[in-house]
Amino acid sequence: MTGISRRKTLKLAGSAAALASLNLRSALAQPAIRKGSVLTISTWGGVTQDSIKANIEPEFTKLTGATLAYDIGGVGARYNKLLAQRNNPVVDVFYGTDENTATGLKAGIMTPVSRKKVPLIADLAPWALTVKTGTNSETVASVPVTLGAYVIGFNPQFIKEPVTAWADLWRPEFAGKLAFAAPVHSAMPQLIIMAAELAGGSATNIDPGFKKLGELRPSKLTVFWTDWAPMIKNGDVSIATELAYYMEGMKDDKYPIEYIIPKEKGIASLTNLGLVTGSKNVELAEAYMNLCLEPAIQKVITTKTYYAPTSSKVTLTDAEAARCPCGGKIDQVRFFDPEMLATVRPIWTERLNTEVLPQWKTR
């Protein structure tokens, strides 16, 4: 994830000072580590990596004496790398979606996490544990650390009537002015279900969803906000589907952007930490995961990057919650079954590429 501004970089760097004044709750003893130990985490770059470096890495090194190494890239490429390295993994902790967790556990490249070894799992909000496989009284499938909402953003200068719903994406005024998720986007299966429901179908009657999507007229297919951000300034795009926390960052950078949580609800987007099977640094990985659930760290990340916390022990002010749309409004985001999505994604992606993309390209 690239394109972070200098303003955002300075803001993230300043969060380390704020964190220093907070007391961490973790009662974990220091892991027994070898001199020069390194924990390798697979994550997105840009905002995500900078946030880890500013808010988590200093405390992790202070706690353990170990350092972090980063494997950076898009989630699909990083996941495929895990598959290729399954017999001798380089990565210890994998940042991904709950769907990645479901597929990783099934493929055997991720392993459930011990509740005993990551005690702050006990403080997780009940909605955060979405993957049922591997989740029981002793383990969780992975450790959810942040929540986002996939919603609708727009340039208010180009909006004639208020935008309130996913159905508004089909309004004639947005034809050729829409930035929409590409078939490989993590939110695409959920968008197919939403489209099916708008057309009278459902997750088990999905054909109407593909037909409905074929009627859209996107001008840009995206996987990240920087794909369409310049276009919102010059008017080539007037409306887009995107994660709310990125658009909050765009506001900081003075983009002409507003967003709404659709009346049909936004799409919940959880970031999960997966424990890589065969990791040689399991104890360090558990310490890192526990640290990521510290309320002090979760709150700083929320206020600096606009992700919502997953720990129930984090208290937000009204102003903080207002910039974290799902932080205080969990009932306005919709959670989909990640294990079902993992099963249907390959089939649905193929149908998008063969049935829907040809229609979009002719417009």
N, C-alpha and C positions, 0 to 999 in steps of 0.2 A: 504494500500500500504506500504509494509515493505521493508527492505533491504537498507535503506539510509546509506551512508558511513559517517565515522567521518569527512572526508574532506567536504562533502556536508553539514553536520550539522553545522560545523564551518562557512561555507560560508553563510548559511542562518542566523545564529545568528549575523554575522557581518553586515547584511543588515539593522538591526534596527538602527545602528549608522548613516548609509547613509540616512535613511528615516528621521531621526531627523533634518537633515539640510535642508529639503525640506518643502515648505509651502503648506498646503492642501488648495484646492479650495472651499471645501464644505461650503456653507452658512447656512447649517441647524443649527437651534438653538438646544441646548442640550435638548434631550427628558426629559420629566418629569418622573423620575423613583423612585421606592421605594428603600429604603436602602437595600443593599444586593441583588439587582436584578441580575439575571443571564439569558443570552441568550444562548439557546442550539442549536448548529449547528450539522447537520448530514453530515459527510464528510469522505473522505478517510484518512487513516493514513499516516505514513511515510513522504514523501516529501511534500504532500499537507498539512497535519496537521502542520508540522514544519514550513512551509512557512507562514501559518496563524498566528501561535504563534509569529514568528519573525517579521512579517511585518504589520499585521493588528490588532492583539489583543492589543498591547500596545496603539495604537492610538485610538482604540475603547473604551478602559477603560478611557483614557484621555478625550475623547469627552463626554462620557455618565456617567462615574462612575460605570458602570456595568461590569461584568466579563463574560467570555465565558465558556461554558461547551461543551464537545465534545461527540458525538455519532459516533463511528468509525467502519468502516467495508466496505466491498464491496458494490457496489451500489444496487445490487439485494437484498441482505439481508436487507439493510437499508430501501429500498423501501417497502419490505414486512412488516417490522416493523411498518412503517407508516400506512399501511393498517390495521394492527392488532390494532393500537392505535388510530384509526380514531375518536373514541368517546371521547377520553381524551388524546390528543397528548402531548408527552413530548418534542418533537423537535419543534423548531420555524423556522429554515432556513434549507433547504435541498440542498446539493450540488449534482448535477446529470447532465445528458446529456439533450439536448433539447428533445430527445425522452421520457425521464423520465417526463419532464414537460408536454408533450402531454398526456401521460397516467395518470399522477397525476391529471391534470385538469379534464379529463374525469371521473376519479374515484371519484372526489370531495375531494381529500385529499390535494390538492393545490389550491390556489386562486390567481387570477391576482394581479399584483403589481401596485400601484398608481404612475403615472408619477409625479404628483404634490408632493407626499411625498418622492420620490426618484429623485430629480431634475437632477442629472447627467446622467439619462437615455437619456436626450436630446443630450448628446455628443457621444452616441453609434454610431459606424460605421453601415451603413445601412444593411450590410450583416449579422450582429449579431443577428437580430430579426427574427428567422426562424419559430417560432411557431405562426401561425395566430390566432388560437382560443385564445380569451382573450387579443389580441393585437389590440388596437384602439387608438383614440385620447386621451383617459383618462387613459388607463392601458396598461401594457405589460404582456405577459403570465408568464414570469420569467425574471430574470436579468442575461444576459450573461456576464461573467467576464473574461474568458480566451478562447483562441482558440489554438488548437493543430492540427497537421497533422499526420494521420496514413499512413505510408509509408513503404519502404523496406529497411531493414538494412542487412549488410553482413560483413563477415570477409574478407578483401581484399587479405589475403594470399591464400584463396581457390577459388578465382574467375579467371576463364580462359578468359572469354570474358566479356566486360562491361555489367552491369545490367542497363537497361533503362526503363523497362516496367513491369506492372503486369504480362504480358504473360510470362516473364522470369522465374516465379516461377515454370513453367511446364518443364523447361529444364532438360534433363536426368541427368545432373551432380548434380542436387539438390535433386534427389530422395533419400529419407531417410536421408536428411541433412537439412530439412526445419522445422522451428518452425512457426506454423501457428495458427491463432485465433481459440479458441475453440468455439463450437456452441453458448455458452452463452455470448460470447464477444460482447461488445457494437457495434463494427464495423462489425459484421458478416452479417447483412442484406445488408449493402452496398457492402461487398465483393461478396455476391451472385449475386447482380446486375451487378457488374463489370465482374464476370465470365460469366454471361449470355450474356453480350455485346460482350465479346471476342469470344463467340461461336455462334454469330449471333442472339441472343435473346435480351431481354430488360427487364425492370422492370415489364412490363405487359405480357411478354412472358418468364417466368422465368425457365421453364423446362431445357433449355440448360445450365443454370447456375449450377443446381444440377448435371447434367451429367458431366460438365466440372470439377467441384470440386471433383467429384469422381475419376478423373484421377490424382489428386495430390498425392504425396507420402510424407506427413509430418511425421517427426519422433517425434515431440513434439507438443501437443496442449496447448495453453497458454491463460491466462487472464491478465498476468502482466509480465513485463520484467525480473523479478527475476526467473520466471519459466524456462527461457532458457539461461540466461546470463552465467552461468558456462559452458554451453555446447559450447558457441561460442569460449571459450578459449581453450578447449581441442579438438575441431574439430568435435565433435558429431553433431553440428549444424554449417552450413556455411552461411545460409541465413534465415531471419526472417521477419515477418510483425510486426510492432510496431509503437508506437507514437514517433515522432522525438524528442520531448523534453526529453524523457527518455534516448534516445540514446546519446543526447548531454551530459547528466549527466554521462552516461557510459564512454564517452570520457574523462571526468574529472577524472574518476576512473581508467583510463588507460586500458580499455577494447580494444581489437583489432576490432574496429567497425567503419564502415562508413555507410552512408545511401544515398538514392536518392529519389527524388520526381518523381514517375513514369510519363512517358509522357502522360498517360491517366489521370493524376492528382492524387494527394493524396486525402485522405478522410478527410474532415473537422470534427473536434471533439470539440464541444463547451462545456464548463463547465457553467452551469446555476445555479443560486440561486433561488430556489422555496420558496414561502411563504406558510407555512403549514396552512391549514384551521383549525381554532379553536385555533391558537396560542394565548397565553395570553400576548404576548410581541410584538405586531405588531409594535408599534412605535420604539422599540429597533431594531427589524428586519429591518425596513426601514432605520434606521440610519446605520446599519451594511452594508446593500446593497449599500447605497450611498457611504459609505467609500471605499468599494471595487472598485468603479468606479473612485476614485480619481486618476488623472493622475500620481501623485507622487508615489502612492502605486502601480499602474499598472506597471509603469516603473521599479520599484525595483523588483517586482515579475518577470517581463520579463527577466531582466538581471541576476537574481539569479536562476531561475528555467527553463527558456527558453520557457515558455508559451508565446503566442502572446497576446498583449493587445486588448481589444474590444473597448476601448475609442478612438475616433478619435483625441483626444487632446494629445496623447502620441507621442513624437518624439524620434525615435531611431537612433543611429549612424549606419554607415554601418557595423561596427563590431558587434554591438548588433543585428541588423537585420539578419546578416549572421548566427547567432546561433539560430535564431527563424524563421525557414524556411517559415512559412506562415505569419510572421509579415509584411514583405515587399513584399510578393508575393501571395497575395490573389487569383490572377487569376490562381495559380498553385494548388489550392485545390478546391475540389468539394463539394458543399453543397447538401445534400439529404433532401427530405421532411420528417421531423420527425414524422408528424402525419400519413403519409402513412406507415413509418417503424413501428410505434407502432401498426398499424392495422395488418400488415403481420407477425410480429415477431413470435407470438405463432405458427402459421401454418408452417412457414419456419423452425423454430427450430425443430419441430416435424419431418419434412422431412429430415433435416440434420441428426437427430438421427437415423432415420429408413432407409434412402436411401444412405447416404454418409458415416457415421461412420463405418458401416460394411465393406465397401470397404477399408477404411483406415486401419482398424485393420487386414486385411488379407495380408497387404504388409510388 
